[in-house]
């Protein structure tokens, strides 16, 4: 009876370990996708900001309120 109890205890610990690893892998995938989206958005915003500054430099007519 003791052997069966010890086996079930080890089996439960192994199951919890596998579950923890699966949760961590899923979290890593989700965080990686989120980081890629943030980096793409940051790059796109930087390009748009540069284009806006170039357009403002070309269209500058002396009005300080023009952006």
Predicted model as a PDB file, atoms N, CA, C, CB and O in Angstrom, pLDDT in the B-factor column:
MODEL        1                                                                  
ATOM      1  N   UNK A   1       0.817  -1.191   0.000  1.00 43.00           N  
ATOM      2  CA  UNK A   1       0.000   0.000   0.000  1.00 43.00           C  
ATOM      3  C   UNK A   1       0.863   1.258   0.000  1.00 43.00           C  
ATOM      4  CB  UNK A   1      -0.931  -0.004   1.197  1.00 43.00           C  
ATOM      5  O   UNK A   1       0.492   2.265  -0.602  1.00 43.00           O  
ATOM      6  N   UNK A   2       2.002   1.204   0.667  1.00 49.00           N  
ATOM      7  CA  UNK A   2       2.881   2.359   0.730  1.00 49.00           C  
ATOM      8  C   UNK A   2       3.468   2.649  -0.649  1.00 49.00           C  
ATOM      9  CB  UNK A   2       4.001   2.131   1.758  1.00 49.00           C  
ATOM     10  O   UNK A   2       3.627   3.811  -1.021  1.00 49.00           O  
ATOM     11  N   UNK A   3       3.789   1.613  -1.402  1.00 55.00           N  
ATOM     12  CA  UNK A   3       4.377   1.793  -2.720  1.00 55.00           C  
ATOM     13  C   UNK A   3       3.397   2.489  -3.655  1.00 55.00           C  
ATOM     14  CB  UNK A   3       4.803   0.446  -3.304  1.00 55.00           C  
ATOM     15  O   UNK A   3       3.805   3.341  -4.444  1.00 55.00           O  
ATOM     16  N   UNK A   4       2.144   2.152  -3.584  1.00 65.00           N  
ATOM     17  CA  UNK A   4       1.144   2.777  -4.446  1.00 65.00           C  
ATOM     18  C   UNK A   4       0.970   4.240  -4.063  1.00 65.00           C  
ATOM     19  CB  UNK A   4      -0.205   2.031  -4.354  1.00 65.00           C  
ATOM     20  O   UNK A   4       0.791   5.087  -4.938  1.00 65.00           O  
ATOM     21  N   UNK A   5       1.020   4.546  -2.787  1.00 74.00           N  
ATOM     22  CA  UNK A   5       0.877   5.926  -2.336  1.00 74.00           C  
ATOM     23  C   UNK A   5       2.072   6.772  -2.786  1.00 74.00           C  
ATOM     24  CB  UNK A   5       0.734   5.976  -0.805  1.00 74.00           C  
ATOM     25  O   UNK A   5       1.902   7.914  -3.212  1.00 74.00           O  
ATOM     26  N   UNK A   6       3.263   6.216  -2.690  1.00 73.00           N  
ATOM     27  CA  UNK A   6       4.459   6.921  -3.135  1.00 73.00           C  
ATOM     28  C   UNK A   6       4.453   7.143  -4.635  1.00 73.00           C  
ATOM     29  CB  UNK A   6       5.701   6.156  -2.734  1.00 73.00           C  
ATOM     30  O   UNK A   6       4.871   8.197  -5.114  1.00 73.00           O  
ATOM     31  N   UNK A   7       3.977   6.146  -5.382  1.00 80.00           N  
ATOM     32  CA  UNK A   7       3.905   6.275  -6.842  1.00 80.00           C  
ATOM     33  C   UNK A   7       2.923   7.365  -7.232  1.00 80.00           C  
ATOM     34  CB  UNK A   7       3.496   4.940  -7.487  1.00 80.00           C  
ATOM     35  O   UNK A   7       3.205   8.153  -8.135  1.00 80.00           O  
ATOM     36  N   UNK A   8       1.778   7.425  -6.571  1.00 88.00           N  
ATOM     37  CA  UNK A   8       0.786   8.448  -6.919  1.00 88.00           C  
ATOM     38  C   UNK A   8       1.304   9.841  -6.562  1.00 88.00           C  
ATOM     39  CB  UNK A   8      -0.552   8.176  -6.196  1.00 88.00           C  
ATOM     40  O   UNK A   8       1.033  10.810  -7.271  1.00 88.00           O  
ATOM     41  N   UNK A   9       2.054   9.935  -5.457  1.00 85.00           N  
ATOM     42  CA  UNK A   9       2.621  11.229  -5.070  1.00 85.00           C  
ATOM     43  C   UNK A   9       3.621  11.719  -6.121  1.00 85.00           C  
ATOM     44  CB  UNK A   9       3.305  11.127  -3.691  1.00 85.00           C  
ATOM     45  O   UNK A   9       3.606  12.892  -6.496  1.00 85.00           O  
ATOM     46  N   UNK A  10       4.479  10.829  -6.589  1.00 88.00           N  
ATOM     47  CA  UNK A  10       5.458  11.177  -7.620  1.00 88.00           C  
ATOM     48  C   UNK A  10       4.744  11.510  -8.927  1.00 88.00           C  
ATOM     49  CB  UNK A  10       6.466  10.020  -7.834  1.00 88.00           C  
ATOM     50  O   UNK A  10       5.150  12.429  -9.637  1.00 88.00           O  
ATOM     51  N   UNK A  11       3.691  10.776  -9.248  1.00 90.00           N  
ATOM     52  CA  UNK A  11       2.933  11.016 -10.462  1.00 90.00           C  
ATOM     53  C   UNK A  11       2.270  12.392 -10.422  1.00 90.00           C  
ATOM     54  CB  UNK A  11       1.880   9.922 -10.656  1.00 90.00           C  
ATOM     55  O   UNK A  11       2.263  13.105 -11.425  1.00 90.00           O  
ATOM     56  N   UNK A  12       1.716  12.769  -9.269  1.00 92.00           N  
ATOM     57  CA  UNK A  12       1.091  14.090  -9.128  1.00 92.00           C  
ATOM     58  C   UNK A  12       2.145  15.183  -9.253  1.00 92.00           C  
ATOM     59  CB  UNK A  12       0.351  14.208  -7.770  1.00 92.00           C  
ATOM     60  O   UNK A  12       1.900  16.187  -9.921  1.00 92.00           O  
ATOM     61  N   UNK A  13       3.295  15.021  -8.639  1.00 93.00           N  
ATOM     62  CA  UNK A  13       4.368  16.012  -8.759  1.00 93.00           C  
ATOM     63  C   UNK A  13       4.843  16.136 -10.205  1.00 93.00           C  
ATOM     64  CB  UNK A  13       5.547  15.637  -7.849  1.00 93.00           C  
ATOM     65  O   UNK A  13       5.087  17.240 -10.691  1.00 93.00           O  
ATOM     66  N   UNK A  14       4.970  15.013 -10.879  1.00 95.00           N  
ATOM     67  CA  UNK A  14       5.386  15.032 -12.291  1.00 95.00           C  
ATOM     68  C   UNK A  14       4.332  15.747 -13.146  1.00 95.00           C  
ATOM     69  CB  UNK A  14       5.613  13.582 -12.817  1.00 95.00           C  
ATOM     70  O   UNK A  14       4.672  16.529 -14.034  1.00 95.00           O  
ATOM     71  N   UNK A  15       3.065  15.477 -12.874  1.00 95.00           N  
ATOM     72  CA  UNK A  15       1.995  16.146 -13.601  1.00 95.00           C  
ATOM     73  C   UNK A  15       2.011  17.646 -13.377  1.00 95.00           C  
ATOM     74  CB  UNK A  15       0.656  15.582 -13.194  1.00 95.00           C  
ATOM     75  O   UNK A  15       1.821  18.413 -14.321  1.00 95.00           O  
ATOM     76  N   UNK A  16       2.234  18.075 -12.149  1.00 97.00           N  
ATOM     77  CA  UNK A  16       2.316  19.503 -11.854  1.00 97.00           C  
ATOM     78  C   UNK A  16       3.517  20.145 -12.531  1.00 97.00           C  
ATOM     79  CB  UNK A  16       2.388  19.729 -10.351  1.00 97.00           C  
ATOM     80  O   UNK A  16       3.431  21.281 -12.998  1.00 97.00           O  
ATOM     81  N   UNK A  17       4.626  19.436 -12.589  1.00 97.00           N  
ATOM     82  CA  UNK A  17       5.817  19.949 -13.264  1.00 97.00           C  
ATOM     83  C   UNK A  17       5.551  20.121 -14.764  1.00 97.00           C  
ATOM     84  CB  UNK A  17       7.018  19.003 -13.035  1.00 97.00           C  
ATOM     85  O   UNK A  17       5.909  21.144 -15.347  1.00 97.00           O  
ATOM     86  N   UNK A  18       4.928  19.124 -15.380  1.00 98.00           N  
ATOM     87  CA  UNK A  18       4.610  19.212 -16.805  1.00 98.00           C  
ATOM     88  C   UNK A  18       3.644  20.360 -17.050  1.00 98.00           C  
ATOM     89  CB  UNK A  18       4.010  17.884 -17.318  1.00 98.00           C  
ATOM     90  O   UNK A  18       3.810  21.108 -18.014  1.00 98.00           O  
ATOM     91  N   UNK A  19       2.637  20.515 -16.198  1.00 98.00           N  
ATOM     92  CA  UNK A  19       1.674  21.604 -16.342  1.00 98.00           C  
ATOM     93  C   UNK A  19       2.361  22.961 -16.210  1.00 98.00           C  
ATOM     94  CB  UNK A  19       0.558  21.472 -15.297  1.00 98.00           C  
ATOM     95  O   UNK A  19       2.061  23.884 -16.968  1.00 98.00           O  
ATOM     96  N   UNK A  20       3.283  23.087 -15.251  1.00 98.00           N  
ATOM     97  CA  UNK A  20       4.014  24.346 -15.078  1.00 98.00           C  
ATOM     98  C   UNK A  20       4.861  24.667 -16.307  1.00 98.00           C  
ATOM     99  CB  UNK A  20       4.906  24.279 -13.830  1.00 98.00           C  
ATOM    100  O   UNK A  20       4.925  25.821 -16.730  1.00 98.00           O  
ATOM    101  N   UNK A  21       5.506  23.663 -16.878  1.00 98.00           N  
ATOM    102  CA  UNK A  21       6.325  23.882 -18.073  1.00 98.00           C  
ATOM    103  C   UNK A  21       5.449  24.308 -19.245  1.00 98.00           C  
ATOM    104  CB  UNK A  21       7.117  22.607 -18.434  1.00 98.00           C  
ATOM    105  O   UNK A  21       5.828  25.201 -20.003  1.00 98.00           O  
ATOM    106  N   UNK A  22       4.294  23.690 -19.403  1.00 98.00           N  
ATOM    107  CA  UNK A  22       3.378  24.049 -20.495  1.00 98.00           C  
ATOM    108  C   UNK A  22       2.896  25.494 -20.325  1.00 98.00           C  
ATOM    109  CB  UNK A  22       2.164  23.074 -20.536  1.00 98.00           C  
ATOM    110  O   UNK A  22       2.854  26.250 -21.295  1.00 98.00           O  
ATOM    111  N   UNK A  23       2.539  25.874 -19.111  1.00 98.00           N  
ATOM    112  CA  UNK A  23       2.083  27.243 -18.854  1.00 98.00           C  
ATOM    113  C   UNK A  23       3.201  28.238 -19.149  1.00 98.00           C  
ATOM    114  CB  UNK A  23       1.605  27.393 -17.391  1.00 98.00           C  
ATOM    115  O   UNK A  23       2.945  29.288 -19.739  1.00 98.00           O  
ATOM    116  N   UNK A  24       4.419  27.934 -18.756  1.00 98.00           N  
ATOM    117  CA  UNK A  24       5.546  28.831 -19.009  1.00 98.00           C  
ATOM    118  C   UNK A  24       5.843  28.953 -20.503  1.00 98.00           C  
ATOM    119  CB  UNK A  24       6.788  28.337 -18.270  1.00 98.00           C  
ATOM    120  O   UNK A  24       6.174  30.041 -20.976  1.00 98.00           O  
ATOM    121  N   UNK A  25       5.731  27.869 -21.241  1.00 98.00           N  
ATOM    122  CA  UNK A  25       5.974  27.919 -22.682  1.00 98.00           C  
ATOM    123  C   UNK A  25       4.908  28.765 -23.359  1.00 98.00           C  
ATOM    124  CB  UNK A  25       5.998  26.499 -23.284  1.00 98.00           C  
ATOM    125  O   UNK A  25       5.221  29.572 -24.234  1.00 98.00           O  
ATOM    126  N   UNK A  26       3.654  28.590 -22.964  1.00 98.00           N  
ATOM    127  CA  UNK A  26       2.574  29.402 -23.545  1.00 98.00           C  
ATOM    128  C   UNK A  26       2.778  30.871 -23.211  1.00 98.00           C  
ATOM    129  CB  UNK A  26       1.194  28.928 -23.034  1.00 98.00           C  
ATOM    130  O   UNK A  26       2.594  31.731 -24.072  1.00 98.00           O  
ATOM    131  N   UNK A  27       3.156  31.170 -21.976  1.00 98.00           N  
ATOM    132  CA  UNK A  27       3.410  32.559 -21.587  1.00 98.00           C  
ATOM    133  C   UNK A  27       4.562  33.148 -22.391  1.00 98.00           C  
ATOM    134  CB  UNK A  27       3.716  32.649 -20.087  1.00 98.00           C  
ATOM    135  O   UNK A  27       4.505  34.311 -22.790  1.00 98.00           O  
ATOM    136  N   UNK A  28       5.595  32.366 -22.629  1.00 98.00           N  
ATOM    137  CA  UNK A  28       6.735  32.845 -23.428  1.00 98.00           C  
ATOM    138  C   UNK A  28       6.310  33.145 -24.865  1.00 98.00           C  
ATOM    139  CB  UNK A  28       7.872  31.802 -23.423  1.00 98.00           C  
ATOM    140  O   UNK A  28       6.746  34.139 -25.446  1.00 98.00           O  
ATOM    141  N   UNK A  29       5.472  32.300 -25.430  1.00 98.00           N  
ATOM    142  CA  UNK A  29       4.996  32.533 -26.801  1.00 98.00           C  
ATOM    143  C   UNK A  29       4.154  33.807 -26.857  1.00 98.00           C  
ATOM    144  CB  UNK A  29       4.172  31.320 -27.312  1.00 98.00           C  
ATOM    145  O   UNK A  29       4.327  34.629 -27.757  1.00 98.00           O  
ATOM    146  N   UNK A  30       3.248  33.969 -25.899  1.00 97.00           N  
ATOM    147  CA  UNK A  30       2.385  35.158 -25.878  1.00 97.00           C  
ATOM    148  C   UNK A  30       3.218  36.422 -25.707  1.00 97.00           C  
ATOM    149  CB  UNK A  30       1.343  35.054 -24.746  1.00 97.00           C  
ATOM    150  O   UNK A  30       2.980  37.415 -26.394  1.00 97.00           O  
ATOM    151  N   UNK A  31       4.188  36.398 -24.803  1.00 97.00           N  
ATOM    152  CA  UNK A  31       5.036  37.576 -24.588  1.00 97.00           C  
ATOM    153  C   UNK A  31       5.894  37.879 -25.823  1.00 97.00           C  
ATOM    154  CB  UNK A  31       5.941  37.364 -23.358  1.00 97.00           C  
ATOM    155  O   UNK A  31       6.124  39.044 -26.148  1.00 97.00           O  
ATOM    156  N   UNK A  32       6.356  36.855 -26.497  1.00 97.00           N  
ATOM    157  CA  UNK A  32       7.150  37.076 -27.710  1.00 97.00           C  
ATOM    158  C   UNK A  32       6.317  37.737 -28.797  1.00 97.00           C  
ATOM    159  CB  UNK A  32       7.723  35.752 -28.224  1.00 97.00           C  
ATOM    160  O   UNK A  32       6.780  38.670 -29.454  1.00 97.00           O  
ATOM    161  N   UNK A  33       5.089  37.261 -28.991  1.00 96.00           N  
ATOM    162  CA  UNK A  33       4.211  37.855 -29.995  1.00 96.00           C  
ATOM    163  C   UNK A  33       3.898  39.303 -29.637  1.00 96.00           C  
ATOM    164  CB  UNK A  33       2.910  37.042 -30.127  1.00 96.00           C  
ATOM    165  O   UNK A  33       3.889  40.174 -30.508  1.00 96.00           O  
ATOM    166  N   UNK A  34       3.641  39.562 -28.355  1.00 95.00           N  
ATOM    167  CA  UNK A  34       3.353  40.932 -27.920  1.00 95.00           C  
ATOM    168  C   UNK A  34       4.560  41.843 -28.133  1.00 95.00           C  
ATOM    169  CB  UNK A  34       2.938  40.947 -26.441  1.00 95.00           C  
ATOM    170  O   UNK A  34       4.404  42.986 -28.563  1.00 95.00           O  
ATOM    171  N   UNK A  35       5.749  41.353 -27.839  1.00 94.00           N  
ATOM    172  CA  UNK A  35       6.962  42.153 -28.024  1.00 94.00           C  
ATOM    173  C   UNK A  35       7.187  42.467 -29.497  1.00 94.00           C  
ATOM    174  CB  UNK A  35       8.183  41.421 -27.451  1.00 94.00           C  
ATOM    175  O   UNK A  35       7.578  43.582 -29.843  1.00 94.00           O  
ATOM    176  N   UNK A  36       6.942  41.493 -30.363  1.00 94.00           N  
ATOM    177  CA  UNK A  36       7.104  41.734 -31.802  1.00 94.00           C  
ATOM    178  C   UNK A  36       6.120  42.796 -32.274  1.00 94.00           C  
ATOM    179  CB  UNK A  36       6.904  40.428 -32.601  1.00 94.00           C  
ATOM    180  O   UNK A  36       6.482  43.664 -33.068  1.00 94.00           O  
ATOM    181  N   UNK A  37       4.882  42.737 -31.794  1.00 92.00           N  
ATOM    182  CA  UNK A  37       3.887  43.744 -32.186  1.00 92.00           C  
ATOM    183  C   UNK A  37       4.287  45.133 -31.701  1.00 92.00           C  
ATOM    184  CB  UNK A  37       2.505  43.376 -31.631  1.00 92.00           C  
ATOM    185  O   UNK A  37       4.138  46.112 -32.432  1.00 92.00           O  
ATOM    186  N   UNK A  38       4.790  45.224 -30.481  1.00 91.00           N  
ATOM    187  CA  UNK A  38       5.206  46.525 -29.941  1.00 91.00           C  
ATOM    188  C   UNK A  38       6.371  47.083 -30.740  1.00 91.00           C  
ATOM    189  CB  UNK A  38       5.594  46.401 -28.454  1.00 91.00           C  
ATOM    190  O   UNK A  38       6.400  48.275 -31.046  1.00 91.00           O  
ATOM    191  N   UNK A  39       7.334  46.230 -31.081  1.00 90.00           N  
ATOM    192  CA  UNK A  39       8.481  46.700 -31.849  1.00 90.00           C  
ATOM    193  C   UNK A  39       8.073  47.145 -33.246  1.00 90.00           C  
ATOM    194  CB  UNK A  39       9.537  45.609 -31.939  1.00 90.00           C  
ATOM    195  O   UNK A  39       8.587  48.142 -33.753  1.00 90.00           O  
ATOM    196  N   UNK A  40       7.147  46.413 -33.877  1.00 90.00           N  
ATOM    197  CA  UNK A  40       6.674  46.825 -35.199  1.00 90.00           C  
ATOM    198  C   UNK A  40       5.934  48.151 -35.120  1.00 90.00           C  
ATOM    199  CB  UNK A  40       5.766  45.749 -35.804  1.00 90.00           C  
ATOM    200  O   UNK A  40       6.112  49.016 -35.978  1.00 90.00           O  
ATOM    201  N   UNK A  41       5.102  48.317 -34.092  1.00 88.00           N  
ATOM    202  CA  UNK A  41       4.355  49.559 -33.927  1.00 88.00           C  
ATOM    203  C   UNK A  41       5.311  50.713 -33.659  1.00 88.00           C  
ATOM    204  CB  UNK A  41       3.332  49.432 -32.783  1.00 88.00           C  
ATOM    205  O   UNK A  41       5.122  51.804 -34.197  1.00 88.00           O  
ATOM    206  N   UNK A  42       6.330  50.492 -32.840  1.00 90.00           N  
ATOM    207  CA  UNK A  42       7.301  51.549 -32.557  1.00 90.00           C  
ATOM    208  C   UNK A  42       8.035  51.960 -33.831  1.00 90.00           C  
ATOM    209  CB  UNK A  42       8.309  51.085 -31.487  1.00 90.00           C  
ATOM    210  O   UNK A  42       8.254  53.147 -34.071  1.00 90.00           O  
ATOM    211  N   UNK A  43       8.410  50.982 -34.641  1.00 87.00           N  
ATOM    212  CA  UNK A  43       9.103  51.293 -35.891  1.00 87.00           C  
ATOM    213  C   UNK A  43       8.190  52.075 -36.831  1.00 87.00           C  
ATOM    214  CB  UNK A  43       9.592  50.002 -36.573  1.00 87.00           C  
ATOM    215  O   UNK A  43       8.629  53.024 -37.480  1.00 87.00           O  
ATOM    216  N   UNK A  44       6.921  51.678 -36.903  1.00 87.00           N  
ATOM    217  CA  UNK A  44       5.963  52.370 -37.771  1.00 87.00           C  
ATOM    218  C   UNK A  44       5.743  53.805 -37.284  1.00 87.00           C  
ATOM    219  CB  UNK A  44       4.617  51.603 -37.814  1.00 87.00           C  
ATOM    220  O   UNK A  44       5.680  54.732 -38.092  1.00 87.00           O  
ATOM    221  N   UNK A  45       5.625  53.987 -35.964  1.00 90.00           N  
ATOM    222  CA  UNK A  45       5.455  55.342 -35.423  1.00 90.00           C  
ATOM    223  C   UNK A  45       6.673  56.204 -35.707  1.00 90.00           C  
ATOM    224  CB  UNK A  45       5.196  55.289 -33.914  1.00 90.00           C  
ATOM    225  O   UNK A  45       6.540  57.389 -36.010  1.00 90.00           O  
ATOM    226  N   UNK A  46       7.860  55.616 -35.612  1.00 89.00           N  
ATOM    227  CA  UNK A  46       9.087  56.368 -35.883  1.00 89.00           C  
ATOM    228  C   UNK A  46       9.123  56.818 -37.342  1.00 89.00           C  
ATOM    229  CB  UNK A  46      10.331  55.514 -35.554  1.00 89.00           C  
ATOM    230  O   UNK A  46       9.498  57.955 -37.631  1.00 89.00           O  
ATOM    231  N   UNK A  47       8.739  55.941 -38.256  1.00 89.00           N  
ATOM    232  CA  UNK A  47       8.718  56.298 -39.676  1.00 89.00           C  
ATOM    233  C   UNK A  47       7.701  57.401 -39.925  1.00 89.00           C  
ATOM    234  CB  UNK A  47       8.395  55.066 -40.545  1.00 89.00           C  
ATOM    235  O   UNK A  47       7.985  58.352 -40.654  1.00 89.00           O  
ATOM    236  N   UNK A  48       6.514  57.285 -39.328  1.00 90.00           N  
ATOM    237  CA  UNK A  48       5.496  58.323 -39.508  1.00 90.00           C  
ATOM    238  C   UNK A  48       5.936  59.660 -38.931  1.00 90.00           C  
ATOM    239  CB  UNK A  48       4.190  57.894 -38.864  1.00 90.00           C  
ATOM    240  O   UNK A  48       5.660  60.707 -39.515  1.00 90.00           O  
ATOM    241  N   UNK A  49       6.617  59.634 -37.793  1.00 90.00           N  
ATOM    242  CA  UNK A  49       7.105  60.873 -37.184  1.00 90.00           C  
ATOM    243  C   UNK A  49       8.147  61.531 -38.076  1.00 90.00           C  
ATOM    244  CB  UNK A  49       7.696  60.596 -35.791  1.00 90.00           C  
ATOM    245  O   UNK A  49       8.143  62.751 -38.243  1.00 90.00           O  
ATOM    246  N   UNK A  50       9.038  60.732 -38.648  1.00 90.00           N  
ATOM    247  CA  UNK A  50      10.062  61.283 -39.549  1.00 90.00           C  
ATOM    248  C   UNK A  50       9.398  61.878 -40.781  1.00 90.00           C  
ATOM    249  CB  UNK A  50      11.086  60.190 -39.964  1.00 90.00           C  
ATOM    250  O   UNK A  50       9.775  62.964 -41.222  1.00 90.00           O  
ATOM    251  N   UNK A  51       8.409  61.177 -41.347  1.00 91.00           N  
ATOM    252  CA  UNK A  51       7.716  61.714 -42.517  1.00 91.00           C  
ATOM    253  C   UNK A  51       6.995  63.022 -42.183  1.00 91.00           C  
ATOM    254  CB  UNK A  51       6.714  60.686 -43.060  1.00 91.00           C  
ATOM    255  O   UNK A  51       6.983  63.952 -42.989  1.00 91.00           O  
ATOM    256  N   UNK A  52       6.399  63.088 -40.996  1.00 90.00           N  
ATOM    257  CA  UNK A  52       5.705  64.309 -40.590  1.00 90.00           C  
ATOM    258  C   UNK A  52       6.690  65.473 -40.431  1.00 90.00           C  
ATOM    259  CB  UNK A  52       4.940  64.076 -39.273  1.00 90.00           C  
ATOM    260  O   UNK A  52       6.390  66.604 -40.816  1.00 90.00           O  
ATOM    261  N   UNK A  53       7.860  65.190 -39.864  1.00 89.00           N  
ATOM    262  CA  UNK A  53       8.870  66.243 -39.709  1.00 89.00           C  
ATOM    263  C   UNK A  53       9.404  66.698 -41.064  1.00 89.00           C  
ATOM    264  CB  UNK A  53      10.028  65.748 -38.830  1.00 89.00           C  
ATOM    265  O   UNK A  53       9.631  67.889 -41.278  1.00 89.00           O  
ATOM    266  N   UNK A  54       9.603  65.746 -41.980  1.00 87.00           N  
ATOM    267  CA  UNK A  54      10.064  66.127 -43.318  1.00 87.00           C  
ATOM    268  C   UNK A  54       9.016  66.964 -44.034  1.00 87.00           C  
ATOM    269  CB  UNK A  54      10.399  64.881 -44.149  1.00 87.00           C  
ATOM    270  O   UNK A  54       9.345  67.954 -44.688  1.00 87.00           O  
ATOM    271  N   UNK A  55       7.762  66.571 -43.913  1.00 88.00           N  
ATOM    272  CA  UNK A  55       6.686  67.325 -44.546  1.00 88.00           C  
ATOM    273  C   UNK A  55       6.583  68.718 -43.944  1.00 88.00           C  
ATOM    274  CB  UNK A  55       5.352  66.584 -44.403  1.00 88.00           C  
ATOM    275  O   UNK A  55       6.340  69.689 -44.661  1.00 88.00           O  
ATOM    276  N   UNK A  56       6.767  68.822 -42.629  1.00 85.00           N  
ATOM    277  CA  UNK A  56       6.718  70.126 -41.970  1.00 85.00           C  
ATOM    278  C   UNK A  56       7.885  70.995 -42.424  1.00 85.00           C  
ATOM    279  CB  UNK A  56       6.739  69.961 -40.438  1.00 85.00           C  
ATOM    280  O   UNK A  56       7.735  72.207 -42.579  1.00 85.00           O  
ATOM    281  N   UNK A  57       9.047  70.381 -42.638  1.00 83.00           N  
ATOM    282  CA  UNK A  57      10.209  71.155 -43.088  1.00 83.00           C  
ATOM    283  C   UNK A  57      10.008  71.651 -44.511  1.00 83.00           C  
ATOM    284  CB  UNK A  57      11.489  70.310 -43.000  1.00 83.00           C  
ATOM    285  O   UNK A  57      10.421  72.761 -44.848  1.00 83.00           O  
ATOM    286  N   UNK A  58       9.384  70.844 -45.336  1.00 83.00           N  
ATOM    287  CA  UNK A  58       9.146  71.256 -46.725  1.00 83.00           C  
ATOM    288  C   UNK A  58       8.031  72.298 -46.826  1.00 83.00           C  
ATOM    289  CB  UNK A  58       8.794  70.038 -47.581  1.00 83.00           C  
ATOM    290  O   UNK A  58       8.083  73.189 -47.674  1.00 83.00           O  
ATOM    291  N   UNK A  59       7.026  72.180 -45.960  1.00 81.00           N  
ATOM    292  CA  UNK A  59       5.874  73.079 -46.014  1.00 81.00           C  
ATOM    293  C   UNK A  59       6.008  74.278 -45.072  1.00 81.00           C  
ATOM    294  CB  UNK A  59       4.614  72.313 -45.680  1.00 81.00           C  
ATOM    295  O   UNK A  59       5.048  75.025 -44.882  1.00 81.00           O  
ATOM    296  N   UNK A  60       7.174  74.465 -44.490  1.00 70.00           N  
ATOM    297  CA  UNK A  60       7.351  75.540 -43.501  1.00 70.00           C  
ATOM    298  C   UNK A  60       7.194  76.887 -44.170  1.00 70.00           C  
ATOM    299  CB  UNK A  60       8.732  75.444 -42.814  1.00 70.00           C  
ATOM    300  O   UNK A  60       7.963  77.236 -45.066  1.00 70.00           O  
ATOM    301  N   UNK A  61       6.192  77.651 -43.734  1.00 60.00           N  
ATOM    302  CA  UNK A  61       5.951  78.974 -44.296  1.00 60.00           C  
ATOM    303  C   UNK A  61       6.162  80.060 -43.258  1.00 60.00           C  
ATOM    304  CB  UNK A  61       4.544  79.062 -44.862  1.00 60.00           C  
ATOM    305  O   UNK A  61       5.683  81.182 -43.420  1.00 60.00           O  
ATOM    306  N   UNK A  62       6.876  79.732 -42.198  1.00 53.00           N  
ATOM    307  CA  UNK A  62       7.142  80.722 -41.149  1.00 53.00           C  
ATOM    308  C   UNK A  62       6.112  80.738 -40.043  1.00 53.00           C  
ATOM    309  CB  UNK A  62       7.221  82.078 -41.748  1.00 53.00           C  
ATOM    310  O   UNK A  62       6.230  81.530 -39.108  1.00 53.00           O  
ATOM    311  N   UNK A  63       5.097  79.877 -40.123  1.00 54.00           N  
ATOM    312  CA  UNK A  63       4.065  79.821 -39.090  1.00 54.00           C  
ATOM    313  C   UNK A  63       4.547  78.897 -37.973  1.00 54.00           C  
ATOM    314  CB  UNK A  63       2.699  79.327 -39.679  1.00 54.00           C  
ATOM    315  O   UNK A  63       4.709  77.699 -38.203  1.00 54.00           O  
ATOM    316  N   UNK A  64       4.784  79.431 -36.749  1.00 53.00           N  
ATOM    317  CA  UNK A  64       5.313  78.576 -35.676  1.00 53.00           C  
ATOM    318  C   UNK A  64       4.308  77.561 -35.179  1.00 53.00           C  
ATOM    319  CB  UNK A  64       5.769  79.420 -34.521  1.00 53.00           C  
ATOM    320  O   UNK A  64       4.707  76.615 -34.499  1.00 53.00           O  
ATOM    321  N   UNK A  65       3.018  77.700 -35.481  1.00 58.00           N  
ATOM    322  CA  UNK A  65       2.025  76.735 -35.005  1.00 58.00           C  
ATOM    323  C   UNK A  65       1.900  75.557 -35.953  1.00 58.00           C  
ATOM    324  CB  UNK A  65       0.668  77.407 -34.835  1.00 58.00           C  
ATOM    325  O   UNK A  65       1.240  74.577 -35.609  1.00 58.00           O  
ATOM    326  N   UNK A  66       2.505  75.611 -37.130  1.00 51.00           N  
ATOM    327  CA  UNK A  66       2.431  74.498 -38.078  1.00 51.00           C  
ATOM    328  C   UNK A  66       3.287  73.344 -37.583  1.00 51.00           C  
ATOM    329  CB  UNK A  66       2.886  74.941 -39.488  1.00 51.00           C  
ATOM    330  O   UNK A  66       4.398  73.531 -37.086  1.00 51.00           O  
ATOM    331  N   UNK A  67       2.745  72.162 -37.730  1.00 54.00           N  
ATOM    332  CA  UNK A  67       3.481  70.969 -37.295  1.00 54.00           C  
ATOM    333  C   UNK A  67       3.870  70.174 -38.523  1.00 54.00           C  
ATOM    334  CB  UNK A  67       2.633  70.096 -36.314  1.00 54.00           C  
ATOM    335  O   UNK A  67       4.500  69.123 -38.404  1.00 54.00           O  
TER     336      UNK A  67                                                      
ENDMDL                                                                          
END                                                                             
